Amino acid sequence: MIHTVITHPGGAHKDDLLAVCVLVAETGATVHRRDPTPDELADPNVAVVDVGGSHEPALANFDHHQFPREHPPTCALSLLLQSKGLYEDALHFCDWLEVAEWFDSRGPGKTAKFLGVPRKAISQLNSPIDMTLLRHFAGGSTHAPGEPVYEFMCLVGRDLLTYLDEVRARIAFADEYVIRWALEQGEDTIEVVFLPRTDELPDQPSGTAGAYIRAHGLEPEIAAIVYPDRRGDGYGIARYEDHPQLDFSRVGDADDVPFAHKSGFMCKTPSTDTDRLKELIRAAWLTRP
């Protein structure tokens, strides 16, 4: 059982903070921000994160700074998640993880180039939430249960672990129930993922449909998702990843569409008739330019 977590002193970064969040959520260990001793590096009950020059999961050592320059972008959180068998799911379903790896191992300039955005965009995406938590984490040499920063870190770690657990459950649910539609209109075919209503609905039906698409690598193919409306007896219909040829504001005047978002990304209908759902998608379909 890990009873102590050690990470480097000085400025804190997203990867070491998140790795510590996961560890304290699981173990309730006290956190020390200092260099580890040789005995601590050799003790599997002491987790050493982002410091120490050692990556030995069996000894709970998770540092990447000793990797060569040409090593693929990685970070302390990546190494910790790998040790738990969660890395592939996290990389696939947490879009921020790859960016965190690049930022920590390559810096903001190369990360911006990787993302295809101006360097300034990296700082523009920061928020007071990020800065406040990082500053207070960096400001203490020790963090223990009961402290506000520590308890917040536990919330972050638990939420991440819970999300990764839930996403697997969503995929399993979707694999059982999802039906794919191929709707023809003119020379085009509209690929749709339909999640029907069941006796027990998932907490996030649209997220369940999205997890199914990602898990099976269908992102380039799917234009829309249809999913149970948890606020009513019908369905929500949404374009997937802002597909450019769907505009659901076009069906906003229909008698059986009580809500269509003005931006056109989704609509809701009380109808449960699959033929009618398909008609609404076709009505929202824009002709290719």
C-alpha positions in Angstrom: 0.0 0.0 0.0 1.4 3.4 -1.0 1.6 5.6 2.0 3.7 8.5 0.6 3.8 10.3 -2.7 6.9 12.4 -3.6 7.0 14.8 -6.5 9.5 17.6 -7.4 9.6 21.0 -5.6 9.3 24.3 -7.4 6.8 25.0 -10.2 4.0 22.4 -10.8 2.7 21.3 -14.1 -0.5 19.6 -15.2 1.1 16.1 -15.7 2.7 15.8 -12.2 -0.4 17.3 -10.5 -2.8 14.9 -12.3 -0.6 11.9 -11.5 -0.6 12.9 -7.9 -4.4 13.4 -8.0 -4.9 9.8 -9.2 -2.6 8.4 -6.5 -4.1 10.3 -3.6 -7.6 9.4 -4.8 -6.6 5.7 -4.7 -4.5 5.6 -1.6 -5.0 8.7 0.7 -1.2 9.0 0.9 0.5 12.2 2.1 2.2 14.2 -0.6 5.7 15.6 -0.2 7.2 18.1 -2.8 11.0 17.4 -2.6 13.6 15.2 -4.1 13.4 11.5 -3.2 16.1 9.6 -1.3 17.6 6.4 -2.7 15.7 4.4 -0.1 12.5 6.0 -1.2 13.2 5.2 -4.8 13.7 1.5 -3.8 10.5 1.4 -1.6 7.4 0.3 -3.6 5.2 1.8 -0.8 6.5 5.3 -1.8 5.3 6.6 -5.1 7.9 8.9 -6.8 6.3 11.1 -9.5 8.0 13.2 -12.2 11.3 13.2 -10.3 14.1 10.8 -9.4 15.2 9.8 -12.9 13.6 6.3 -12.7 10.7 4.6 -14.4 10.1 1.4 -12.6 6.3 0.8 -12.1 7.0 -2.2 -9.8 8.7 0.3 -7.4 6.0 3.0 -8.0 8.6 5.3 -9.8 7.1 7.3 -12.6 9.6 9.8 -14.1 10.2 10.5 -17.8 12.9 13.1 -17.7 15.7 10.5 -18.3 14.2 9.4 -21.6 16.1 10.4 -24.7 15.2 13.4 -26.8 13.7 11.3 -29.6 11.4 9.4 -27.2 7.7 9.8 -28.1 6.1 12.6 -26.1 5.1 11.2 -22.7 4.7 12.5 -19.1 4.4 11.2 -15.6 0.6 10.8 -15.8 1.1 8.7 -19.0 3.5 6.4 -17.1 1.2 6.0 -14.1 -1.8 5.2 -16.3 0.2 2.7 -18.3 1.0 0.9 -15.0 -2.8 0.6 -14.3 -3.7 -0.6 -17.8 -5.7 2.7 -18.4 -3.4 4.5 -20.8 -4.9 3.4 -24.1 -8.5 4.3 -23.0 -7.3 7.6 -21.6 -5.4 8.5 -24.7 -8.5 7.5 -26.8 -11.2 9.2 -24.8 -9.4 12.1 -23.0 -8.4 14.6 -25.8 -6.3 16.7 -23.4 -3.9 13.8 -22.5 -1.9 13.9 -25.7 -1.6 17.7 -25.4 -0.4 17.4 -21.8 2.3 14.9 -23.0 3.5 17.3 -25.7 3.5 20.3 -23.5 5.4 18.6 -20.7 8.0 16.9 -22.9 8.3 19.3 -25.8 7.2 22.7 -24.4 4.6 25.2 -25.5 6.1 26.2 -28.9 6.3 22.7 -30.3 2.9 21.8 -28.8 1.4 24.7 -30.6 3.0 23.6 -33.9 1.7 20.0 -33.2 -1.8 21.4 -32.8 -1.5 23.7 -35.8 -2.3 26.8 -33.7 -0.4 30.0 -32.9 1.9 29.9 -29.9 -0.4 32.4 -28.1 -3.3 29.9 -28.2 -1.6 27.7 -25.6 -1.8 30.4 -23.0 -5.2 31.5 -24.2 -6.6 28.1 -23.2 -5.5 28.4 -19.6 -8.1 29.2 -17.0 -8.1 30.5 -13.4 -9.1 27.0 -12.3 -5.9 25.6 -13.8 -3.7 28.4 -12.5 -5.1 28.4 -8.9 -4.9 24.7 -8.4 -1.3 24.5 -9.8 -0.2 27.5 -7.7 -1.6 26.2 -4.4 -0.2 22.7 -5.1 3.2 24.2 -5.8 3.0 26.5 -2.8 3.1 23.8 -0.2 5.9 21.4 0.7 3.4 18.9 2.1 -0.2 18.1 1.3 -2.2 15.9 3.6 -5.9 14.7 3.9 -8.2 17.4 5.2 -6.5 20.3 3.4 -8.6 22.0 0.8 -6.0 21.5 -2.0 -5.6 17.8 -1.1 -9.4 17.1 -1.0 -9.8 18.9 -4.4 -7.0 16.7 -5.8 -8.9 13.6 -4.6 -12.0 14.8 -6.4 -10.0 15.3 -9.6 -8.4 11.9 -9.4 -11.6 10.1 -8.6 -13.4 11.8 -11.4 -10.8 10.7 -13.9 -10.7 7.1 -12.7 -14.5 7.0 -12.6 -14.8 8.4 -16.1 -12.4 5.8 -17.5 -14.4 3.1 -15.8 -17.7 4.5 -17.1 -16.6 4.9 -20.6 -15.9 1.1 -20.8 -19.4 0.5 -19.4 -20.9 2.8 -22.0 -19.1 1.0 -24.9 -20.3 -2.4 -23.6 -23.9 -1.0 -23.4 -23.7 0.5 -26.9 -22.2 -2.6 -28.4 -25.3 -4.4 -27.3 -27.9 -2.0 -28.5 -26.6 0.4 -31.2 -28.0 0.2 -34.7 -26.3 1.8 -37.7 -28.3 3.5 -40.4 -27.1 4.3 -43.9 -29.6 6.8 -45.3 -29.5 7.5 -49.0 -30.3 10.9 -50.4 -29.5 11.6 -54.0 -26.0 10.6 -54.5 -25.1 10.9 -50.9 -25.3 8.4 -48.0 -25.8 9.6 -44.5 -24.2 7.4 -41.9 -26.0 7.5 -38.5 -25.6 5.8 -35.1 -28.9 5.1 -33.5 -29.1 4.2 -29.8 -32.7 3.0 -29.1 -34.6 3.5 -25.9 -34.2 0.7 -23.4 -35.7 0.0 -20.0 -32.6 1.3 -18.2 -31.1 4.3 -20.0 -27.4 5.2 -19.7 -26.8 8.4 -17.7 -25.4 10.1 -20.8 -27.1 8.7 -23.9 -25.4 11.0 -26.4 -22.0 10.4 -24.7 -22.7 6.6 -25.0 -23.2 6.9 -28.7 -20.1 9.0 -29.0 -18.0 6.5 -27.0 -19.2 3.8 -29.4 -18.1 5.8 -32.4 -14.6 6.4 -31.0 -14.1 2.9 -29.7 -14.7 1.5 -33.2 -12.8 4.2 -35.1 -15.9 5.4 -36.9 -15.3 9.1 -36.6 -14.7 9.7 -40.4 -17.9 7.9 -41.3 -20.6 9.0 -39.0 -22.6 12.2 -39.7 -25.2 12.1 -37.0 -26.3 10.4 -33.7 -29.8 9.6 -32.5 -30.2 9.0 -28.8 -32.9 8.8 -26.1 -33.9 12.1 -24.7 -33.6 11.9 -20.9 -36.0 14.8 -20.5 -38.7 13.3 -22.5 -40.0 10.1 -24.2 -38.5 10.8 -27.6 -35.1 11.4 -29.0 -32.3 13.9 -29.5 -30.7 14.1 -33.0 -27.3 15.7 -33.3 -24.7 16.1 -35.9 -21.5 14.2 -35.0 -18.4 16.4 -34.6 -20.1 19.3 -36.2 -20.6 17.5 -39.5 -20.8 20.3 -42.1 -23.7 19.0 -44.1 -26.3 18.8 -41.2 -28.2 21.8 -40.0 -31.1 20.9 -37.6 -32.3 24.5 -37.4 -33.9 23.6 -40.8 -36.4 21.4 -39.0 -37.2 23.8 -36.2 -40.6 24.7 -37.6 -41.8 21.0 -37.7 -44.8 20.3 -35.4 -43.0 17.4 -33.8 -39.8 19.3 -33.2 -40.3 21.3 -30.0 -36.6 22.4 -29.9 -34.0 22.9 -32.5 -30.8 24.7 -31.6 -30.3 27.9 -33.5 -26.8 26.9 -34.4 -28.2 23.8 -36.0 -26.1 21.2 -34.1 -29.1 19.3 -32.7 -32.9 19.0 -32.2 -35.3 17.1 -30.1 -38.5 15.3 -31.0 -41.1 13.3 -29.0 -41.4 11.0 -31.9 -40.3 7.4 -31.5 -41.1 6.4 -35.1 -37.7 5.5 -36.7 -39.0 6.4 -40.1 -39.8 9.9 -38.8 -36.4 10.2 -37.2 -34.8 9.4 -40.5 -37.0 11.9 -42.3 -35.8 14.7 -39.9 -32.2 13.8 -40.6 -32.8 13.9 -44.4 -34.6 17.3 -44.0 -31.5 18.7 -42.1 -29.1 17.4 -44.8 -27.5 20.1 -46.9 -26.6 19.5 -50.5 -22.9 19.2 -51.1 -21.4 22.4 -52.6 
